[in-house]
Structure formats: C-alpha cells, structure tokens
Amino acid sequence: MPLSDVAIRTAKPGAKPIKLFDGGGLYLLLTPRGSRLWRMKYRVAGKEKLLALGAYPTVSLKDARDRCDEARKKLAAGYDPGETRKVQKTVAKDLAANSFEVIAREWFELTKDKWETEYAKLIMHRLERDMFPSLGKCPIAGITPVELLAALRRIEKRGAIDTAHRSLQKCGQIFRYAVVTGRADRDPTTDLREALRPAPKQHYASIKDPKEVGALVRAIRDYQGAFETKCALVIGILTFVRPGELRKAEWSEFDLDQAEWRIPASRMKMKEQHIVPLSKQSLTVLKELYSVTGQGRYLFPCVRTSVRPMSENTVNAALRRLGYTREEMTGHGFRSTASTLLNEQGWSPDAIERQLSHGERDEVRGAYNFAEYLPVRRKMMQAWADYLDTLEQGARIIRSQFPRAG
C-alpha cells in the first residue's frame, strides 16, 4: 500500500530501523532516533544497490517519488543512478576547487608578502565585496568577459571608477595565475580594456602658494609628535620623493659623506635606480635621526616593531595633526609643491622631472643614465632647501641641534 503524509508523520520509531515501503523500490527508513530518510532500492547486473533521496520533510513524499522516477529513467537508459551521482559530486567538487574565489585566495596567499599589510587587506576586501558575491563560486575557466564586465559595472554604478579599473587589473592577475597553473585557458580581462569608463586622473592635494608653504614649514618645525615622524615630514618636503620611497628608506641606501641617497630600482615605481642629492639641511636631520634609528634597518621604523617601516598613514596623519585636511595637503603633495615652485623659479624642467623620477624618457638610455642631470640636480636640491629656509621667514627649519618633540 502506498505511503501517505499522515502515515509518515504518525509513524513511531522503534528499537530497530523500520522500512515503510511506497512502491517501485522507494521506501522511508525510520531510524530509532526518529530520522525519516528516503531510500530507493534497485538492481544493476543482479546486484542490489541503494540510492539516498533525502530526508523527510525537507524532501516531501511527492519529491521523493519524482526523484525515484528520475532514477528509474536513468536505469532504463542503461545508467546506474548511484554511480552517476558519484560522478556529478566529483565534478562539482573539482569545479568548486577551481572556482574564482578559491583560485583568487590561492593567488593572494602567494602574492600578499609583496605588499604592505594594509594594502593587502584592501585588495582582499575589494575582492570579497565586489567580485566574490557574483563570481566567487563560478568555475574560473568558465567565466566570460560579459560576466566579469557585469561585476565591474556594479562597481562603476556606485561611482568608484578608479576601483573598477583596479579590480579589473587584479582580476587579470588572478586569471593569468589560473592559466599558468592549468585551471583556465585564457584571461578574459584582455577583452575589457576599453570597456570601462576612463578613470579620473588622480590629483594629490598640495600647497603651492609660497606664503602657505612657509606656514607649512613652520608647522612641521613645531610638530609635537614622534621624533621619527617629524624627521619624515622634514625629509619628505626637502627631498619630495614618493611616500612609499620615504617611509621604506633604509640606512644602507645612504652615503652621508657623498651626500647621496640611492634608492634601488626594486623600490622605485619606474623600476630604475634613483639618486637623491642631499642638501646640507637634509644631512643635519639625517645625522640627528641616525642617533635614534641608525642601529636598525629603517630610517623610520614602525612604532610597534623595528623590523617593519612606519605605516603608510603616518605622514598623512601627522599633517592632519598639524591641522591640514586631506583636501589641503598630503604626503604625496610635497612632490607637486616642489615641482610647481621649482618650475616657477626657472630650473630645468628636465632636471625637475628627473628628480621627481617621472616616466622614463628613453627606456634604453634610461637604463644607463640614472644619474642624468645630476650636477644641476645637486644645485637645485640645495637651492630648494635654502628656499624653504627663506619661506620660513628667517627661522631655519634645520638647526645644529634639531629639536626632538616628545
């Protein structure tokens, strides 16, 4: 007699498993603990087998009968429904192991040590927020340019155009990793290079009025925070290197006798060694700083551990402490300040651009001319430091006894 929902609900478990048959090999297994499990009994080549069809009431009586009928159709077609399910589970497991999220996290673990901790956190945050919800479970080999573009469009719609471009770049790295590890055939991001809205050109806030620059120099001189941070502010405005080049500066890169700071190519944006001539004012600060951090690797070590450089937020946070908003001044803005005022003073544009280490003019020539315009750059860097002294209206930013703030 076929089963009914009433009979299933009212059936009482016993000391041993009870089988309630419905017909066609389908039955409900009632366990001593009260579980109600659907099973289908069938034969293949004379051998009896069982197929699990789910648990009641999650799988209703009607659903169980439908699943049983579907399994019998496979049997009639010459397939073993149990073996078919095993193959499907294996395929699903393989697809899950090669999903976009799994491979992205694998790539991240192999790559994250190249980045600063905060930047690495940002990369993973963007992936988890913007890419994994729609693409995370997709087999990476099957993701199409259209699917990837849809995810990037959602980023664009919230106005984060730059983030959309950065996400496309990181996805490209993930796909290329999948290609070289045999989990994908191609990188679909190559089809999307012209598909996104152009990213707005980034302008870093900076002060360019000489009187306001003088006020900034005085504010830095009177900074009451950590001594190392104060030194970083001073060296930052005197040398106008990129913030990352500044905070990761190592004592091994400095030759104080030759008044040079040689930043290795590995740390430069353009991957070319960069020479920073050091003014007398810079040397005074560095000699004072050496007595504090000179026994370690970094000029500006992290406050928690000397084995890492200071945080990327330290200089900007110091500027905020001095009263400058992010719309008024940033650590990167020292570069724009110097570029504007040095050009106004008539220094060689080529020398200024070379000191800023902007894009290489000639790749082959550049590989041999990292000291390009060096004589004029030495004069320019000393003149720049002297000019900052002048803007400070006679109170020199660097004194023989550089004051330490508590």
Helices and strands as residue ranges (DSSP letters): H 5-10, E 18-23, E 26-30, E 36-44, E 47-55, H 61-76, H 81-97, H 100-111, G 112-114, H 117-126, I 127-131, H 132-135, G 140-142, H 145-157, H 161-180, G 188-192, H 210-221, H 227-239, H 243-247, G 251-253, E 254-255, E 260-263, G 265-267, E 274-277, H 280-293, H 314-321, H 333-344, H 349-355, H 363-366, H 374-391
